Amino acid sequence: MIQTPLLAALAALVLLALPGGAQAQAPDAAALQARNWAAACAGCHGPAGRAPAGAAVPGLAGRDKSELVRQMQDFRQGKREATVMQQIAKGYSDQQIEAIAGWFAAVR
């Protein structure tokens, strides 16, 4: 009889050998980090950027990445009026803004 750890290791090897195996399904570290940064937006913009109907703030899910980047940069530079977004945007680097915008753009 095969012991459980050996069986688990064998199963993992089989999955990795299949086309489109387990590695293709695992999100990469950059995607996980972008998701974590984007989670800070949920308080106002809704879970995964899906603002509730009638919300005072816009939903972010599925919006164009370049549009989101431009708006965040405008907030950060004080070019766009806001109550809190100017301060929030100042807390993110260009790389973080790009990652967050990309994450929201990919949400369907």
HELIX and SHEET records of a PDB file:
HELIX    1   1 THR A    4  ALA A   17  1                                  14    
HELIX    2   2 ALA A   22  GLN A   25  1                                   4    
HELIX    3   3 ALA A   29  ALA A   39  1                                  11    
HELIX    4   4 ALA A   42  HIS A   45  1                                   4    
HELIX    5   5 PRO A   47  GLY A   49  5                                   3    
HELIX    6   6 LYS A   65  ARG A   76  1                                  12    
HELIX    7   7 MET A   85  LYS A   90  1                                   6    
HELIX    8   8 ASP A   94  ALA A  106  1                                  13    
END                                                                             
